[in-house]
Amino acid sequence: MGIIGFLVFGLVVGALARLIKPGRQSLGWLGTLLLGVLGSLIGGVVASALGTGDIWELNIVGAIVAIVAAVLLVGVVEGLMGRKQHAHR
């Protein structure tokens, strides 16, 4: 999968994570892309460690782990942004 494919998959993963995570997130499309790409990297590393494929290879285990990781990352970013907003008040 080339870099364009990886970025598109990262955007899809980020968008799915935002749909799965309840509530309103204050992330733009760039934040969604970054969290999706990071989730995709985590999914690829986990899938590679489990022996289901290469880190850059699209497979079902890596995709599922990528989405779960991105949902968790959206939650972490929400928590950090919430603390930052409360600190400024």
CORRANOR-V827476 format. One record per backbone hydrogen bond with DSSP energy under -0.5 kcal/mol. NH is the residue of the N-H (numbers start at 1). CO is the residue of the C=O. E is the energy in kcal/mol with one decimal. If there is no record, write none. Layout:
((NH:CO:E) (NH:CO:E))
This chain:
((6:2:-2.4) (7:3:-2.3) (8:4:-2.5) (9:5:-2.7) (10:6:-2.3) (11:7:-2.2) (12:8:-2.3) (13:9:-2.8) (14:10:-2.6) (15:11:-2.4) (16:12:-2.6) (17:13:-2.4) (18:14:-2.1) (19:15:-1.8) (20:16:-2.4) (21:17:-2.5) (25:23:-0.5) (27:25:-0.6) (32:28:-2.1) (33:29:-2.3) (34:30:-2.7) (35:31:-2.5) (36:32:-2.2) (37:33:-2.8) (38:34:-2.4) (39:35:-2.5) (40:36:-2.4) (41:37:-2.4) (42:38:-2.2) (43:39:-2.7) (44:40:-2.6) (45:41:-2.3) (46:42:-2.5) (47:43:-2.6) (48:44:-2.3) (49:45:-2.5) (50:46:-2.0) (51:47:-0.5) (51:48:-0.8) (52:47:-2.4) (53:47:-0.6) (57:54:-1.4) (59:57:-0.5) (63:59:-2.3) (64:60:-2.4) (65:61:-2.5) (66:62:-2.4) (67:63:-2.2) (68:64:-2.4) (69:65:-2.9) (70:66:-2.3) (71:67:-2.3) (72:68:-2.2) (73:69:-2.4) (74:70:-2.5) (75:71:-1.9) (76:72:-2.2) (77:73:-2.7) (78:74:-2.5) (79:75:-2.3) (80:76:-2.5) (81:77:-2.7) (82:78:-2.4) (83:79:-2.0) (84:80:-2.0) (85:81:-2.1) (86:82:-2.0) (87:83:-1.9) (88:84:-1.2) (89:85:-0.6))
